[in-house]
Amino acid sequence: MPRRPPSRGQATVELVALLPALALLALVCGWLVAGAYAWSLAGGAARAGARAAEVGAPAEAAVRAALPGGHAHRARVTVDDGGRRVRVRLDVPRPLPFLPVARVTGEAEVAR
């Protein structure tokens, strides 16, 4: 029976071929986590704005106070329906500049 040549370096070649896929998976997972965090921030800030509007305080100031530094300046705050509905829209941070912009929205309404 003929002997097969040893497969030296086969595992290294397979690992090198797999690295781009693992890097892409890590990038997508990180972007999803950042999106979930931004969505959570937007919802909490919208609730804070609705609570402020319920007691007659300015909702937009309460929303910006509820958000951490960088997000507070970039948030888009909308107060509708005579001050009853507060909507906060945040951009999800992009891990790479060529990726599309993703936006999340949090919304809260004043109970009557």
C-alpha positions as CSV (number, residue, x, y, z in Angstrom):
1,M,0.0,0.0,0.0
2,P,1.4,3.4,-0.9
3,R,2.0,5.8,2.0
4,R,0.2,9.2,2.0
5,P,2.3,12.3,2.4
6,P,2.0,13.9,5.8
7,S,-0.5,16.7,6.0
8,R,1.7,19.4,7.4
9,G,0.2,22.8,7.8
10,Q,-3.4,21.6,7.0
11,A,-4.8,23.0,10.3
12,T,-3.0,26.3,9.8
13,V,-4.5,26.7,6.3
14,E,-8.0,25.9,7.6
15,L,-7.6,28.4,10.4
16,V,-6.4,31.2,8.1
17,A,-9.4,30.5,5.8
18,L,-11.8,30.7,8.8
19,L,-10.4,33.9,10.3
20,P,-12.3,36.4,8.0
21,A,-15.6,34.6,8.8
22,L,-14.9,34.8,12.5
23,A,-14.0,38.5,12.3
24,L,-17.2,39.2,10.4
25,L,-19.2,37.3,13.0
26,A,-17.6,39.2,15.8
27,L,-18.3,42.5,14.0
28,V,-22.0,41.7,13.5
29,C,-22.4,40.5,17.1
30,G,-20.8,43.7,18.4
31,W,-23.1,45.8,16.2
32,L,-26.2,44.0,17.4
33,V,-25.1,44.5,21.0
34,A,-24.6,48.2,20.3
35,G,-28.0,48.4,18.7
36,A,-29.7,46.7,21.7
37,Y,-27.9,49.1,24.1
38,A,-29.0,52.2,22.0
39,W,-32.6,50.9,21.9
40,S,-32.6,50.4,25.7
41,L,-31.2,54.0,26.2
42,A,-33.9,55.4,23.8
43,G,-36.7,53.7,25.6
44,G,-35.5,54.7,29.1
45,A,-35.0,58.3,28.0
46,A,-38.5,58.4,26.4
47,R,-40.0,57.2,29.6
48,A,-38.1,59.8,31.6
49,G,-39.4,62.5,29.2
50,A,-43.0,61.2,29.5
51,R,-42.7,61.3,33.3
52,A,-41.4,64.9,33.2
53,A,-44.2,65.9,30.8
54,E,-46.8,64.3,33.1
55,V,-45.8,66.7,36.0
56,G,-45.5,69.7,33.7
57,A,-41.7,69.8,33.3
58,P,-40.0,70.1,29.9
59,A,-39.8,66.7,28.4
60,E,-36.8,67.3,26.1
61,A,-34.6,68.5,28.9
62,A,-35.5,65.3,30.9
63,V,-34.7,63.1,27.9
64,R,-31.3,64.7,27.4
65,A,-30.6,64.4,31.2
66,A,-31.4,60.7,31.1
67,L,-29.0,59.9,28.3
68,P,-25.2,59.5,28.7
69,G,-23.0,62.4,27.3
70,G,-22.5,61.6,23.7
71,H,-25.9,60.2,23.1
72,A,-27.6,63.2,24.7
73,H,-26.2,65.6,22.1
74,R,-27.0,63.4,19.1
75,A,-30.5,62.3,20.1
76,R,-33.6,63.5,18.1
77,V,-36.4,64.2,20.5
78,T,-40.0,64.7,19.4
79,V,-42.9,65.6,21.7
80,D,-46.3,65.1,20.0
81,D,-49.9,65.1,20.8
82,G,-49.9,68.2,23.1
83,G,-46.9,66.9,25.1
84,R,-48.4,63.5,25.7
85,R,-46.1,61.3,23.5
86,V,-42.3,61.5,23.6
87,R,-40.2,59.9,20.9
88,V,-36.4,59.5,21.1
89,R,-34.4,58.4,18.1
90,L,-30.7,57.4,18.4
91,D,-28.2,56.4,15.8
92,V,-26.5,53.0,16.5
93,P,-22.7,53.5,16.5
94,R,-21.1,52.0,13.4
95,P,-18.1,49.8,13.9
96,L,-16.9,50.6,10.4
97,P,-17.5,53.8,8.5
98,F,-18.8,52.2,5.3
99,L,-21.6,50.4,7.1
100,P,-25.1,51.9,6.8
101,V,-26.5,54.0,9.6
102,A,-29.0,52.1,11.8
103,R,-31.4,54.0,13.9
104,V,-33.5,52.9,16.9
105,T,-36.6,54.6,18.4
106,G,-37.9,54.6,21.9
107,E,-41.4,55.9,22.5
108,A,-43.4,56.6,25.7
109,E,-46.8,58.1,26.3
110,V,-48.2,60.0,29.3
111,A,-51.0,58.1,31.0
112,R,-54.2,60.0,31.5
